[in-house]
Amino acid sequence: MVSETDRQEVEKRCPSSRTLVVENGVNTRTIPAIDNHNGRKILFMGGLAYYPNIDGIYYFVEEILPKVWEQDPTMVFVSLGAIQGWIYKS
């Protein structure tokens, strides 16, 4: 679990389970945020081991993104998620 609230909910639904809270792993006190707020971005979040996500990215990049670029050529598309040996190259 990533929070005590999550752990308590699992414990309530499955009292015999053994749970442990492990917080998300970035210490914001020692790793400063990157000032990356310049420009506009479109973010896709999803694992690329799941075919519908890959299919959706192909469709977006080939059909939608060119239309977006007509309106704003500085727009950046970012895909965030686990990659399983697959990279889209335009």
N, C-alpha and C positions, 0 to 999 in steps of 0.2 A: 504494500500500500504506500501511497505517497503522502498521506495525511492521517492524522489520528481519527478524523471524522470517517474516512474510508474504512479504516481498520475496525472501528466500532460498528459500522454498518455490516461489514462482512461477518463479524463475530455475532451480531444479533441474528443474522440469517442462517449462520452455520456455526453454532456454539462450540462444536468440537474441533473447529479449524485452528491451526496455529498461524498467527499472523505477525507481521513485523512491519514497522513503519520505516521506510527508506525515502528520505526527502530527495527531490530532484537535485541533480548534481552540479550546480554551478554556484560557487561562493561569490556573490556579487560584491563582497567587500575586498576580495583579493584580485578579482578579474573585472576590470572596469568595462563598462558598456562601450560599445563602438558607436561613434556618432555617424550613423548611416541613414539619416533621415532625409537626405537630399534625393530628389527625384521621386517619381511615383512608381509603385510596384504592384503587380498582381501576384498574389501568393496562392500556390496550391500546396496543401498538406495531405500527404497520403503515401502509403507504402507502394513501391513499384513492383512488388511481387504479386500484386492483385491485378489481374488483367483489366477489369473495368477502369481502374485508375490510369493504366497505360493508354487504353483506348481513348479515354477522356482527354488526356494530355495531347495525344496525336490530333484529335479533333480540334481542340482549342488552338493548338499551335498552327495547324494548317488552315482552319476555317475562320476562326474568330480573331486571333491575334493580328493578322494583317489588317483587318478592319479597325482594330484598336489603334494600330500604328498610323493609319490614315488620319486619325483624329489627334494623336499624340505620339510622334515618333520617338520620344524619349522614354516611353513606358517600358518597364522591364518585367519579364515574367520569371518568377522564381518557383522552382519545385523543391519542396522540402519533405524528405522522407527517406526511408531505407531503400537503397538501390540494390537489386539482385542481378548484377551483371548486365544492366541495360542502361544505355545512355542515348538520348535523342540528339541527333546532330542534324541541323538544318542546312 
